[in-house]
Each structure stands twice: as C-alpha cells, then as structure tokens.
Amino acid sequence: MNRDLLRHHPGSTLAYIGLVFLLLTAGMTSLAGTYWLFSLEPRLNADAKTQATVLAQSQSWILADTLLVQDKEQRMTRLAETMDEILVLTDPNTDTPFVNSIHIELDNSLAAPPDRSVITRGKTTCTQCFISTIPLYSKTTRELLGIARFYSSSEFYQQLKSEVRLKFGIGIVAIILFLSAAWWTIRKLLQRITRSVHSQLQIFDTMPFPMFVVSHDLQRIILSNRKTREHFLPAENATEHPLLQLFEDPHDYDVLLRAHHLHHDIDGYECNLRTRNSKPYVALLSSTLVQFPQGNAVILSIVDITLQKQAEAIITKSEERFATVVDSLDDLVYVADMESHRILFMNRPMKALFGNKVGETCWKTVQQGQSGPCSFCSTDAILDAGGQPSGVHVWDFQNESTGEWYTCRDRAITWTNGRTVLLKAASNITELKRVQVELEQAKEAAEAASLAKSIFLATMSHEIRTPMNGIIGMVRLLLRTKPRADQSEYIEAISTSSEQLMLLLNDILDLSKIEAGKLELESQPFELDQLLHDSIVLVQNIAHQKGLRLSYTLASSTPKQLMADTTRLRQILLNLLSNAIKFTQQGHVSLLVAGEKSSATTARIRFTIIDTGVGIPPDMSEQIFDEFTQLDSGVARRYEGTGLGLAICKRLVTAMGGTIWLESPGEQGSTFSFELDLPLAQQVPVHHLLDGEAATAPIRPCRVLLAEDNKINSLVAKSLLEQSGHTVTVAENGAQAITKLESADYDIILMDLHMPEVDGIEATHRIRALADSDKSTIPIIALTADIMHAEREKCLAAGMNGFIAKPFTPEKLETIIAQAINRKASEATLDTSRHAD
C-alpha cells in the first residue's frame, strides 16, 4: 500500500522532545546552583553579621550606663547583673533567641582593682560566631570608658542556611520529577498516537467492504484496502490503476467528478463496477473529502448490493405470485398505514367490491356510510402500550349499507418500507350469522322451556304439598283415635305411602330449584363430628331394621370447626347413606371422613360411603349421577325409587365447589366419595335446636289464632292443637285474623301465607303496625307449603317469628309454638328487669 499521505515520524519527534526536556532540566539545575552559591548564601551571611552588629550596638548603651555608676562596688555588681541579662538576645524579626558571649576591656581610671580591668562572660573563643567590637563612650563626657567585644552565636544562621539549602534542593528535585513525569506522559501519548495510526491503517485494511483513498483530482488511487484489491485492482501496481477504469459506465465517473468539483459528498450512489473476474457487481458508492497533513484526498467506500438486487428481483416475482394467490381468495384483504390510514394494498375481491382505492383513506373506502370512528382503521387492539404488535385481533363487523356481516382479523405487520402497518382480512359470515341467530333463538326457547318446566315443577310441588298436609295430618289424627288392628295396618300403609310421596316431592323440588338457578347456599360455622353424628342417627333405625352394621370414622387430623351450608351438606350425606342402606341386604355401611388444611384458611375434606350391597357396573359410573337413572329395570322394581337422589347429590356438591365420584368393582359393593374445600371457622356457636328437632312443651295451654283458608288444613291444625290442650280460633284470611286479634287476646298466631283478600305477609305488616304493644308484638308463625329460602326470608323480613313448612308433624308444630312463646316470655322478663333498674 502507498501510505505517503499518512506517513509521519513519531520516533524522531519523541527524541527531539526528550532532548529538549533534558536540556531544560540541566539548565534549571545550573541556574539554581549558581544562584545559591553566588547570591543567596553570601546575602544570608552578610545579613546575619549586620544583624549581630546592630544588636551589639544596641546593647553597648546599656553597658555604658552601667559603667557610669560612681560607687565602684555598686558599679561592679550592676555591671555583672547587666552583663548576665544581655547574654541572651532575641531577634526582633524572627523572635528567635541568640546566645551571646561578651568581653569588656575597661579604662584603668574606672576600674577599682586592677584585676577588674577586664570583664568576660560566656564563651569568647568560638569558630562559628559573629564578633562585633563596640567602644563604650560616656553619654555626658563622651570619654572612652572601655571596649566591648560581643561574640554572637551563628548556629541559628547555619541552621537557617541548611533549611534554605534543603528546601532549595527539594524544589529542584520536584522540578526534575515534574519534567520527568511530563516527558513520560508525552512519550506515552506519542506511543498511543503511533499505535492509533497503525490501528486505523489495520482497520482500514480489514474493513468488510472495499475502501480506497484517491487523489484530490480523482485521477489515481493512493491507498486501498484488502477488499478493494481482491475485487477490483491488479495484484501489482495497484496505486497506478486509473480510477476511471473501475466504472462500467463512464457517466457514473462523471457524476463523481461533478460532485467533487461542487465540493459535495456522495452518499449511496448506485452504479455498476468492473471486477477482476468480470462478474456483475452492483455497488452503492459514497465519497467523502478529507484533509491529511500532506494534502487533501477523497475516501471512496463501496457497498456490494448485487445479492440485494438479485433478492429484490426474486421478491418482485414472489410478490407477483403472492398477489396472484391473495387475489384468488374470497376474503377481503387490504393493508393500511397506521398513521395516515391510507390503503397501501387491496386484493381483487376488495377492489371488485369497493373499487381500486389504493392511496385513499380506509374510512372513505370501507366505512360505506358508517357513523362514528372508523373501527376498520382502529389499531388499539393490535398494538401494546409500547407500540409493538400484540397478536391477532378477531372481531365481527356489519356493513350498515349492505347489511352483510364480516369476521375481521387484524394484525400489525412490517411493510416493505420498514413501517408497521395494519393487515386486515375480512370473511363474509352473513349466512353464518343467520344460522347463529337461529341457534340463539332455539337456545333461548329451550332455556325458556327448561325454566318453565322448573317453575312448573316447583309450582306443582307447592300445590301438591297443600293436600298432602291434609292427608298426613288426618292420618296422624286417625292414629290418635286408637283404631282396630286392621285399621292401624291400613293407616300405616297410607302414612308410608304419603311419606314416600313427600320424599319424591322434595327431590323434585330440589332438582327444580337447582335447574331454575334458585338454589341459595348459606355459610355457617359447625362442628364436623356433630354433623356426622346427627346424620348417622337419622338413618340408624332403618339400618338396624335390615340388620346392617352402620358406623362412621373421623380421622384425628381432620379440622373439626368448619364453615358450610349444613342443611345441604347433611342432605348429601343422608341421600348417600340412605341409598347405600337401600341397596345393601347384608353386611355393613361405613362413613369415612378425613381431611387436612390445604391453606391457612381452608381445609379439603373427603367423605367416603362404603357399602356391601349391589355393585354398579363400571360403564355406569358416570350415568348413575344423571336424573332418573337407575340400574336395570329388575333392580328398579326390586328397590323402588326415582333415580333423583344421586343427581341431586352431584348438583349440590358441584354447587359447593366440590367433586363426587363412584368406585365399584361391578359385582358387589360400592364406594361413593366426594371432596369439598371448606373454610375454617374461628368459633362455632352453641348448637341450637332446629324447628321440630325436639318438642319443648309450652308452659301452659295457649290461645292460638289460626289463619288458614284451606278447610282441610285448618281442620288438621285445629284438631292437632286442641288435642294438645290449646284453644284454637280460626280465621279464613288475613283480614279476619286482624279483626279477631283486635277483639280478643291470643298467645300466638299461626299464619298461612297464601290467603284471599289479605295474605299472610300483608296481615303481618298490619299487625306489627297496631298501636296496642301487646297485640303488635304477638308471636306469628308462618304456615306455608312453599319452602323456598327466599320465601322464608320474606316472612322474617315482614316481622314473623318463625317458619314451619307443610306438611308438618304434631311434634314440629308443638316445638315451634313452644320456642316462640318461651322467647316472648324471656323478652318480657328482660324488659321488666330493665324498667326495675
């Protein structure tokens, strides 16, 4: 490579700078030494001596005054004291003490004894001291009294010169170190510059695309990298290769010359170049004018786009094929810019429907009279918060002009120019929508029919319960008349049939409430072991009559205090236990309960009922939970039943968020299991008897006002109450009940809900509004064949004190009356105590 434009001599520059620093160091050292020897040290010596002389002169007056004392003895004493005091002097400038010695020679006329003509204090023989000879004259007579020689110590000045000399030397060393560091830094910078230049040349030579430096006039190549030599220049004499010979078309070279003459750079000019192997080479040429120390030059860089051009040709053919495929689709496809909302592409069906509207905004093309924002152009559903594509958005759209429906699939894609655009494909689903509407209507009709069926079942159950109350009540009244043995057998048959019919009605009612969506679950705290005990007690008589062993086991690790709808949970257990007892002729029926905490607030409890009765084939393990499903007809005739019990169990377990399943080998024995996730209870309240659980006899016979429009039910209730010793007054509707209450005193009212003129709810409201507090607070018990939870809530909200469902037993009726009257008495006692306080 020819590197003339980039050549420099960093080695010679480094040596030159080093010599300059060396001479500068030697010159500064020589100047410093000369200054010290010939100027600074002599000046210090002269200053020290002058100061010693000045100090000695100032002290001579003290000695002269002392010598003038007339009394010789006093004079000598004072002279000795004064001389001792002036042996130590203090430099006024530096506040430094000087240790002095003194030698005085006196005139004989003044000296009393001859041996005192000479007075000496301190060390008067020294090698390093300043000697100052000062004549002592009298201040009055001006006669010479004597001669004093002061010997001042020079240690301080010697020390001062040593310190100055040391600091001077340190300064010179610091200057030398500074110059050395500066030289080292400059040396490193020059070396770095040298390496940088070499690195730049290496980078230039290893660039992955051709680059070369040409002369300012664009005539000859000065410097080229390896890629340039591989593709374009001959192996030898590359720098002598004319630049013009690189271009296939001389016009491209002229374009480069014109841009250079106008002092313009070229950025990405496309042209064809000649290569050494004569292969096609399409390039993007860029030029930049640069300045070198030896002159200006032009850097040319070449980007090979031959493969890109070939790929573009392939893409063009691919786009043509893609357009052919897209145009053959029946769906409407178009692409729109997300900012300008202009259509960039439309397939043939789109053009056939709306016309070729490429370049127009999408709402003018696709909206077709739609009002409001153009939902076709919306991009909110296909871009996330950061503006990046977020997947496919599928939605339905109806064209108001044509009435046709489309399923639109929107996606954000990258267009050929690199911008993110909207791709939309729309399929005509008008016929599908029509079918969908028909299916929706059919579904609504089926749901309405199902709801009507459920309402019908609930209504029929309510209507049947009313006469059933009369039948069961009359049977119980007949049993109290001590009939003959054959009559008792007939009555027991009627009672058994009535109870079976009531079980069937209850199952139908439960199923209808579930299907109608009227099942309401309550959540109340309970003791698990108490619930299991109560459930076993309710079925143990039937099991003992059949000679079966009935047992239950509760795992010790199972949480005992839980929350659930105890009524529905007990119903599930009773259905499964009764079902197991019914289909088991010999052996045992077992209830196993185990569970553990699944979290800090819930526990997973598993209930398992195992029997040794008739097995269930494995292929019926799922069907057995369907409505009205039993085993084969022979088994159904043998054991009787409707097949609703297990279906209700499954519905209830599912409503409580659990699962139920069957395990049976198919020959003998079955195992029913269900699991529930139940919340843990913090505290279980004291157990209260449910209505009818135990008969609490009233304190005394009561005066009962019975509001019942049905003659038979009225007769049953009146007879049962009178046999228990109560006095009963009958009202045929709510209005008569209010009138009779106002004209007489009663202890309790039994109020039927459904009566003509004024029903039980309205009558209760009017009674609670009476001015007489004794009559307005009388206990009111609801009598109804409607046992829905909402009906019970309506009764309590109206102000009733209790609720008993038809048909009822005498024991249940007595219990509810006793509870209401006892509660009323307790409240009256509490009020009396409060007034007394």
PAGULUM-449855 format. One record per residue (C-alpha): residue number from 0; x, y, z. Coordinates in steps of 0.5 Angstrom, whole numbers. Layout:
% residues N
> NUM/X/Y/Z
...
***
This chain:
% residues 837
> 0/0/0/0
> 1/2/7/-1
> 2/2/11/5
> 3/5/17/4
> 4/-1/22/6
> 5/-1/18/12
> 6/7/17/14
> 7/10/21/20
> 8/16/20/24
> 9/14/19/31
> 10/21/17/33
> 11/24/23/31
> 12/19/27/35
> 13/20/23/41
> 14/28/24/41
> 15/27/32/40
> 16/22/33/46
> 17/27/28/50
> 18/33/33/49
> 19/29/39/50
> 20/27/36/57
> 21/34/34/58
> 22/37/41/57
> 23/31/44/60
> 24/33/40/67
> 25/40/41/66
> 26/40/49/65
> 27/35/50/71
> 28/39/46/76
> 29/45/50/74
> 30/42/57/75
> 31/39/54/82
> 32/46/52/84
> 33/49/59/81
> 34/44/63/85
> 35/45/59/91
> 36/53/60/91
> 37/54/67/89
> 38/48/71/91
> 39/43/67/96
> 40/49/65/101
> 41/53/71/101
> 42/47/75/102
> 43/45/71/108
> 44/52/71/111
> 45/52/79/111
> 46/45/80/113
> 47/47/75/119
> 48/53/79/121
> 49/50/86/120
> 50/44/84/125
> 51/49/82/130
> 52/53/88/130
> 53/46/92/130
> 54/44/88/136
> 55/51/89/140
> 56/51/97/138
> 57/44/97/142
> 58/47/93/148
> 59/53/98/149
> 60/49/104/151
> 61/46/99/157
> 62/54/97/159
> 63/56/105/158
> 64/50/107/163
> 65/52/102/168
> 66/60/104/168
> 67/58/111/170
> 68/56/109/177
> 69/60/113/182
> 70/60/107/187
> 71/65/102/185
> 72/62/97/189
> 73/55/98/186
> 74/58/99/179
> 75/61/92/179
> 76/55/89/182
> 77/51/92/177
> 78/55/91/171
> 79/56/84/173
> 80/48/83/173
> 81/47/87/167
> 82/52/83/163
> 83/49/77/165
> 84/42/80/163
> 85/45/81/156
> 86/48/75/154
> 87/41/72/151
> 88/38/77/146
> 89/32/76/142
> 90/32/77/134
> 91/26/82/133
> 92/24/80/126
> 93/24/72/128
> 94/23/72/135
> 95/29/68/136
> 96/34/68/142
> 97/41/69/140
> 98/46/66/146
> 99/52/71/146
> 100/59/72/150
> 101/62/79/152
> 102/69/81/153
> 103/70/88/156
> 104/77/92/157
> 105/76/98/162
> 106/80/104/163
> 107/84/104/169
> 108/82/110/172
> 109/75/107/172
> 110/77/100/175
> 111/78/100/182
> 112/82/94/183
> 113/87/92/177
> 114/84/85/176
> 115/78/88/175
> 116/80/92/168
> 117/78/86/164
> 118/71/83/165
> 119/69/77/161
> 120/62/73/161
> 121/61/67/157
> 122/65/63/151
> 123/69/68/148
> 124/73/63/144
> 125/69/60/138
> 126/70/58/131
> 127/63/60/128
> 128/61/66/131
> 129/60/74/130
> 130/65/78/133
> 131/63/86/134
> 132/68/91/137
> 133/64/97/140
> 134/67/102/144
> 135/64/105/150
> 136/63/112/151
> 137/60/116/157
> 138/54/120/155
> 139/56/126/158
> 140/63/127/158
> 141/64/123/151
> 142/70/120/154
> 143/72/113/152
> 144/70/108/158
> 145/72/102/155
> 146/72/97/149
> 147/67/91/149
> 148/67/85/144
> 149/60/82/143
> 150/61/74/141
> 151/54/73/138
> 152/53/65/136
> 153/52/64/129
> 154/48/57/130
> 155/42/60/128
> 156/44/62/121
> 157/48/56/120
> 158/41/52/121
> 159/37/57/117
> 160/42/56/111
> 161/41/49/112
> 162/34/49/112
> 163/34/54/106
> 164/39/50/102
> 165/35/43/104
> 166/28/47/101
> 167/32/49/95
> 168/34/42/94
> 169/27/40/94
> 170/25/45/90
> 171/30/43/84
> 172/28/35/85
> 173/21/37/85
> 174/22/41/78
> 175/26/35/76
> 176/21/30/78
> 177/15/34/74
> 178/19/35/68
> 179/21/27/68
> 180/13/26/69
> 181/11/31/63
> 182/16/27/59
> 183/14/20/61
> 184/7/23/59
> 185/8/26/53
> 186/12/20/51
> 187/6/15/52
> 188/2/20/48
> 189/6/19/43
> 190/6/12/43
> 191/-1/12/43
> 192/-2/16/37
> 193/3/12/34
> 194/-1/5/36
> 195/-7/9/34
> 196/-5/11/27
> 197/-3/3/26
> 198/-9/1/28
> 199/-13/6/24
> 200/-9/3/18
> 201/-10/-4/20
> 202/-18/-3/21
> 203/-18/1/14
> 204/-15/-5/11
> 205/-19/-10/14
> 206/-26/-7/13
> 207/-31/-12/10
> 208/-33/-7/4
> 209/-28/-4/-1
> 210/-25/3/1
> 211/-19/7/-2
> 212/-16/14/-2
> 213/-16/17/-8
> 214/-12/24/-10
> 215/-16/30/-10
> 216/-17/31/-17
> 217/-20/24/-17
> 218/-14/21/-22
> 219/-10/16/-18
> 220/-11/11/-12
> 221/-7/13/-7
> 222/-9/8/-1
> 223/-13/2/-2
> 224/-15/-4/3
> 225/-15/-11/2
> 226/-23/-12/0
> 227/-21/-7/-6
> 228/-15/-11/-8
> 229/-19/-17/-8
> 230/-25/-15/-12
> 231/-22/-9/-17
> 232/-15/-8/-17
> 233/-9/-12/-20
> 234/-4/-15/-15
> 235/2/-11/-17
> 236/2/-3/-18
> 237/-5/-2/-15
> 238/-4/5/-14
> 239/-2/6/-21
> 240/-9/4/-23
> 241/-13/10/-26
> 242/-20/11/-22
> 243/-24/11/-29
> 244/-23/4/-30
> 245/-27/2/-24
> 246/-33/4/-27
> 247/-37/0/-33
> 248/-41/7/-35
> 249/-36/13/-35
> 250/-43/17/-34
> 251/-42/15/-27
> 252/-35/17/-26
> 253/-37/24/-29
> 254/-42/24/-23
> 255/-37/23/-18
> 256/-33/29/-21
> 257/-38/34/-22
> 258/-40/33/-14
> 259/-33/33/-13
> 260/-32/40/-16
> 261/-38/43/-13
> 262/-35/40/-6
> 263/-41/36/-5
> 264/-40/29/-2
> 265/-44/23/-5
> 266/-48/18/0
> 267/-50/12/-3
> 268/-50/13/-11
> 269/-52/6/-15
> 270/-47/4/-20
> 271/-44/-2/-24
> 272/-37/-3/-23
> 273/-31/-7/-26
> 274/-29/-13/-22
> 275/-22/-17/-23
> 276/-26/-23/-25
> 277/-31/-19/-29
> 278/-37/-22/-25
> 279/-43/-17/-24
> 280/-42/-12/-19
> 281/-48/-7/-17
> 282/-45/-2/-12
> 283/-47/4/-7
> 284/-42/9/-8
> 285/-40/14/-2
> 286/-35/19/-3
> 287/-32/24/3
> 288/-27/30/2
> 289/-22/29/8
> 290/-15/33/10
> 291/-9/30/11
> 292/-2/33/13
> 293/1/32/6
> 294/-6/35/3
> 295/-13/34/1
> 296/-16/27/-1
> 297/-22/23/-2
> 298/-24/17/1
> 299/-29/12/-3
> 300/-33/7/0
> 301/-37/1/-4
> 302/-42/-3/-1
> 303/-44/-9/-5
> 304/-51/-9/-7
> 305/-51/-15/-12
> 306/-54/-20/-8
> 307/-60/-15/-5
> 308/-61/-13/-12
> 309/-62/-20/-14
> 310/-66/-21/-8
> 311/-71/-16/-10
> 312/-72/-19/-17
> 313/-74/-25/-13
> 314/-78/-21/-8
> 315/-81/-18/-14
> 316/-83/-25/-17
> 317/-85/-27/-10
> 318/-90/-21/-10
> 319/-93/-23/-16
> 320/-94/-30/-14
> 321/-97/-27/-7
> 322/-101/-22/-11
> 323/-104/-28/-15
> 324/-105/-32/-9
> 325/-109/-27/-5
> 326/-113/-24/-11
> 327/-116/-31/-11
> 328/-118/-31/-4
> 329/-125/-30/-3
> 330/-124/-26/3
> 331/-123/-18/3
> 332/-115/-17/4
> 333/-112/-10/5
> 334/-106/-6/8
> 335/-107/1/11
> 336/-102/6/14
> 337/-103/6/22
> 338/-102/14/22
> 339/-105/17/15
> 340/-110/11/15
> 341/-109/11/7
> 342/-109/4/4
> 343/-103/1/1
> 344/-105/-5/-2
> 345/-112/-9/-4
> 346/-113/-15/-7
> 347/-118/-17/-12
> 348/-124/-18/-8
> 349/-123/-12/-5
> 350/-123/-8/-11
> 351/-129/-11/-14
> 352/-133/-9/-8
> 353/-130/-2/-7
> 354/-126/-1/-13
> 355/-119/1/-13
> 356/-118/6/-8
> 357/-111/5/-6
> 358/-108/11/-4
> 359/-115/13/-1
> 360/-116/13/7
> 361/-119/7/9
> 362/-126/10/12
> 363/-128/13/6
> 364/-127/6/2
> 365/-129/1/7
> 366/-134/5/12
> 367/-139/6/7
> 368/-144/10/11
> 369/-142/8/18
> 370/-142/13/23
> 371/-137/15/29
> 372/-130/13/29
> 373/-128/8/23
> 374/-127/2/27
> 375/-124/-1/21
> 376/-118/3/22
> 377/-117/2/30
> 378/-110/0/32
> 379/-111/0/39
> 380/-113/-8/40
> 381/-106/-10/36
> 382/-101/-6/39
> 383/-99/-6/46
> 384/-97/0/51
> 385/-90/0/48
> 386/-93/1/41
> 387/-91/-6/39
> 388/-95/-12/35
> 389/-99/-15/40
> 390/-102/-21/36
> 391/-108/-22/32
> 392/-115/-19/34
> 393/-121/-22/31
> 394/-128/-18/31
> 395/-135/-18/28
> 396/-137/-12/23
> 397/-143/-11/20
> 398/-144/-6/14
> 399/-150/-2/15
> 400/-151/0/8
> 401/-151/-8/5
> 402/-153/-11/12
> 403/-147/-16/11
> 404/-143/-19/17
> 405/-136/-20/16
> 406/-131/-23/21
> 407/-125/-19/21
> 408/-118/-21/23
> 409/-113/-15/25
> 410/-105/-16/25
> 411/-99/-11/26
> 412/-94/-13/20
> 413/-88/-9/18
> 414/-89/-7/11
> 415/-83/-6/5
> 416/-81/1/8
> 417/-80/-2/15
> 418/-86/2/18
> 419/-91/-2/22
> 420/-98/-3/18
> 421/-105/-6/19
> 422/-106/-12/15
> 423/-114/-14/15
> 424/-117/-20/13
> 425/-125/-20/13
> 426/-129/-26/11
> 427/-137/-25/10
> 428/-140/-29/15
> 429/-147/-27/13
> 430/-150/-34/13
> 431/-146/-36/19
> 432/-149/-30/23
> 433/-156/-32/20
> 434/-155/-39/23
> 435/-152/-37/29
> 436/-158/-32/31
> 437/-163/-38/29
> 438/-159/-42/34
> 439/-159/-37/39
> 440/-167/-37/39
> 441/-167/-44/39
> 442/-163/-44/45
> 443/-167/-39/49
> 444/-173/-42/47
> 445/-170/-49/50
> 446/-168/-45/56
> 447/-175/-42/57
> 448/-178/-49/56
> 449/-173/-51/62
> 450/-174/-45/66
> 451/-182/-46/65
> 452/-181/-54/67
> 453/-177/-52/73
> 454/-182/-47/75
> 455/-188/-52/74
> 456/-185/-57/78
> 457/-184/-52/84
> 458/-191/-50/83
> 459/-194/-57/83
> 460/-189/-59/89
> 461/-192/-53/92
> 462/-199/-54/90
> 463/-199/-62/92
> 464/-196/-61/99
> 465/-202/-57/101
> 466/-207/-63/100
> 467/-201/-68/103
> 468/-201/-64/109
> 469/-208/-65/110
> 470/-207/-73/108
> 471/-201/-74/113
> 472/-205/-69/118
> 473/-211/-74/118
> 474/-207/-80/118
> 475/-204/-78/125
> 476/-211/-76/128
> 477/-213/-83/126
> 478/-207/-86/129
> 479/-209/-82/136
> 480/-216/-85/136
> 481/-214/-92/138
> 482/-216/-96/131
> 483/-217/-103/131
> 484/-211/-107/129
> 485/-213/-108/121
> 486/-215/-100/121
> 487/-208/-99/124
> 488/-205/-103/119
> 489/-209/-99/113
> 490/-207/-92/116
> 491/-200/-94/117
> 492/-200/-96/109
> 493/-203/-89/108
> 494/-197/-86/112
> 495/-192/-90/109
> 496/-194/-88/102
> 497/-195/-81/104
> 498/-188/-80/107
> 499/-185/-84/100
> 500/-189/-79/96
> 501/-186/-73/100
> 502/-179/-75/99
> 503/-181/-75/92
> 504/-184/-68/92
> 505/-178/-66/96
> 506/-173/-69/91
> 507/-177/-66/85
> 508/-177/-59/89
> 509/-169/-59/90
> 510/-168/-61/83
> 511/-173/-56/80
> 512/-169/-50/85
> 513/-162/-52/82
> 514/-164/-52/75
> 515/-168/-46/76
> 516/-162/-43/79
> 517/-166/-41/85
> 518/-161/-45/90
> 519/-158/-41/95
> 520/-152/-44/99
> 521/-151/-41/106
> 522/-145/-41/110
> 523/-145/-42/118
> 524/-140/-45/123
> 525/-141/-52/125
> 526/-138/-58/129
> 527/-136/-63/124
> 528/-136/-69/129
> 529/-143/-67/131
> 530/-146/-66/124
> 531/-143/-73/122
> 532/-147/-76/129
> 533/-153/-73/127
> 534/-153/-76/120
> 535/-152/-83/123
> 536/-157/-82/128
> 537/-163/-80/123
> 538/-161/-87/119
> 539/-159/-92/124
> 540/-166/-94/125
> 541/-167/-96/118
> 542/-160/-100/118
> 543/-162/-104/125
> 544/-169/-106/122
> 545/-165/-109/116
> 546/-159/-112/121
> 547/-154/-108/118
> 548/-148/-105/121
> 549/-147/-98/121
> 550/-141/-94/123
> 551/-137/-87/122
> 552/-130/-86/123
> 553/-127/-79/123
> 554/-119/-78/122
> 555/-116/-75/128
> 556/-112/-70/124
> 557/-118/-67/121
> 558/-120/-60/122
> 559/-127/-60/126
> 560/-129/-53/126
> 561/-131/-51/119
> 562/-136/-47/115
> 563/-141/-49/110
> 564/-149/-50/109
> 565/-150/-55/114
> 566/-157/-56/111
> 567/-155/-58/104
> 568/-148/-62/107
> 569/-153/-66/111
> 570/-158/-67/105
> 571/-152/-70/101
> 572/-150/-75/107
> 573/-157/-77/108
> 574/-158/-79/101
> 575/-152/-83/100
> 576/-153/-86/107
> 577/-160/-88/105
> 578/-158/-90/98
> 579/-153/-95/101
> 580/-157/-98/106
> 581/-163/-99/101
> 582/-158/-103/96
> 583/-155/-107/102
> 584/-158/-113/104
> 585/-153/-116/109
> 586/-146/-113/111
> 587/-145/-106/113
> 588/-145/-99/111
> 589/-139/-94/113
> 590/-138/-87/113
> 591/-130/-85/113
> 592/-128/-77/114
> 593/-121/-75/113
> 594/-118/-68/111
> 595/-113/-63/112
> 596/-111/-56/112
> 597/-110/-54/104
> 598/-108/-47/106
> 599/-108/-42/112
> 600/-116/-41/112
> 601/-119/-47/108
> 602/-119/-55/109
> 603/-120/-60/104
> 604/-125/-66/107
> 605/-126/-72/104
> 606/-133/-76/105
> 607/-133/-83/103
> 608/-139/-88/104
> 609/-138/-95/103
> 610/-143/-101/103
> 611/-143/-108/101
> 612/-149/-108/97
> 613/-151/-109/90
> 614/-145/-107/86
> 615/-145/-102/80
> 616/-142/-103/73
> 617/-136/-99/71
> 618/-139/-97/65
> 619/-145/-93/69
> 620/-140/-90/74
> 621/-142/-83/70
> 622/-149/-84/68
> 623/-151/-86/75
> 624/-151/-79/77
> 625/-156/-77/72
> 626/-163/-75/73
> 627/-168/-81/73
> 628/-162/-86/72
> 629/-162/-93/76
> 630/-159/-100/74
> 631/-163/-105/70
> 632/-171/-105/71
> 633/-171/-111/75
> 634/-167/-108/80
> 635/-171/-101/80
> 636/-177/-105/81
> 637/-174/-109/87
> 638/-171/-103/91
> 639/-176/-98/88
> 640/-174/-90/87
> 641/-174/-85/82
> 642/-166/-84/81
> 643/-166/-77/83
> 644/-162/-78/90
> 645/-155/-78/87
> 646/-157/-73/81
> 647/-159/-68/87
> 648/-152/-70/91
> 649/-148/-69/85
> 650/-151/-62/83
> 651/-150/-60/91
> 652/-143/-62/91
> 653/-142/-58/85
> 654/-145/-52/87
> 655/-141/-52/93
> 656/-135/-53/89
> 657/-133/-60/90
> 658/-133/-66/86
> 659/-136/-73/87
> 660/-135/-80/84
> 661/-136/-87/85
> 662/-132/-93/85
> 663/-135/-100/84
> 664/-132/-107/82
> 665/-139/-108/79
> 666/-140/-115/83
> 667/-142/-113/90
> 668/-140/-107/94
> 669/-140/-99/92
> 670/-136/-93/95
> 671/-138/-86/94
> 672/-134/-81/95
> 673/-134/-73/95
> 674/-129/-68/97
> 675/-130/-60/99
> 676/-126/-55/100
> 677/-129/-51/107
> 678/-127/-45/110
> 679/-124/-46/117
> 680/-129/-43/123
> 681/-126/-39/128
> 682/-131/-40/133
> 683/-137/-45/133
> 684/-143/-42/137
> 685/-147/-46/141
> 686/-152/-51/138
> 687/-159/-49/138
> 688/-165/-54/136
> 689/-168/-53/129
> 690/-175/-52/128
> 691/-178/-59/130
> 692/-172/-63/133
> 693/-174/-63/140
> 694/-181/-62/143
> 695/-181/-56/148
> 696/-188/-56/151
> 697/-191/-49/153
> 698/-191/-47/160
> 699/-199/-47/159
> 700/-204/-49/154
> 701/-204/-43/149
> 702/-210/-39/146
> 703/-208/-40/139
> 704/-211/-36/133
> 705/-210/-40/126
> 706/-211/-36/120
> 707/-212/-41/114
> 708/-216/-41/108
> 709/-216/-49/107
> 710/-221/-52/110
> 711/-218/-59/111
> 712/-211/-56/113
> 713/-215/-52/118
> 714/-218/-58/121
> 715/-212/-62/121
> 716/-208/-56/125
> 717/-214/-54/130
> 718/-215/-62/132
> 719/-208/-63/133
> 720/-207/-56/137
> 721/-214/-58/141
> 722/-211/-65/143
> 723/-205/-62/146
> 724/-210/-57/150
> 725/-209/-51/146
> 726/-215/-46/145
> 727/-216/-45/137
> 728/-220/-39/134
> 729/-220/-40/126
> 730/-219/-34/121
> 731/-220/-35/114
> 732/-216/-30/111
> 733/-211/-24/114
> 734/-217/-19/115
> 735/-221/-24/119
> 736/-215/-25/123
> 737/-213/-18/125
> 738/-221/-17/127
> 739/-221/-23/131
> 740/-214/-20/134
> 741/-217/-13/136
> 742/-223/-16/139
> 743/-219/-22/144
> 744/-213/-24/147
> 745/-208/-29/144
> 746/-202/-32/146
> 747/-199/-34/139
> 748/-202/-33/131
> 749/-201/-39/126
> 750/-201/-35/119
> 751/-202/-38/113
> 752/-198/-34/107
> 753/-203/-35/101
> 754/-210/-33/103
> 755/-215/-29/99
> 756/-216/-22/101
> 757/-211/-20/105
> 758/-205/-25/105
> 759/-200/-27/111
> 760/-195/-22/109
> 761/-199/-16/109
> 762/-203/-18/115
> 763/-197/-19/119
> 764/-195/-12/117
> 765/-201/-9/119
> 766/-201/-13/126
> 767/-194/-10/127
> 768/-197/-3/126
> 769/-202/-4/131
> 770/-202/2/137
> 771/-203/-4/142
> 772/-196/-6/144
> 773/-198/-13/147
> 774/-202/-14/140
> 775/-197/-12/136
> 776/-191/-16/139
> 777/-195/-22/139
> 778/-191/-28/136
> 779/-193/-30/129
> 780/-191/-37/126
> 781/-191/-38/118
> 782/-195/-44/116
> 783/-194/-45/108
> 784/-193/-50/103
> 785/-187/-46/100
> 786/-181/-48/103
> 787/-176/-44/98
> 788/-171/-40/102
> 789/-173/-33/99
> 790/-180/-34/102
> 791/-177/-36/109
> 792/-173/-29/108
> 793/-179/-25/106
> 794/-183/-28/112
> 795/-178/-26/117
> 796/-177/-19/114
> 797/-184/-18/115
> 798/-184/-19/122
> 799/-186/-26/123
> 800/-182/-30/129
> 801/-182/-37/126
> 802/-183/-41/120
> 803/-186/-48/119
> 804/-187/-52/113
> 805/-193/-56/111
> 806/-194/-62/112
> 807/-192/-62/119
> 808/-192/-67/125
> 809/-195/-65/131
> 810/-188/-65/135
> 811/-186/-60/130
> 812/-192/-56/131
> 813/-191/-56/139
> 814/-184/-55/138
> 815/-184/-48/134
> 816/-190/-46/139
> 817/-186/-47/145
> 818/-180/-44/142
> 819/-184/-38/140
> 820/-188/-37/147
> 821/-181/-38/151
> 822/-178/-33/147
> 823/-183/-28/148
> 824/-183/-29/156
> 825/-176/-28/156
> 826/-176/-22/153
> 827/-182/-19/157
> 828/-178/-21/163
> 829/-172/-18/161
> 830/-176/-11/159
> 831/-179/-12/167
> 832/-172/-12/169
> 833/-169/-6/165
> 834/-175/-2/168
> 835/-174/-4/175
> 836/-166/-2/174
***
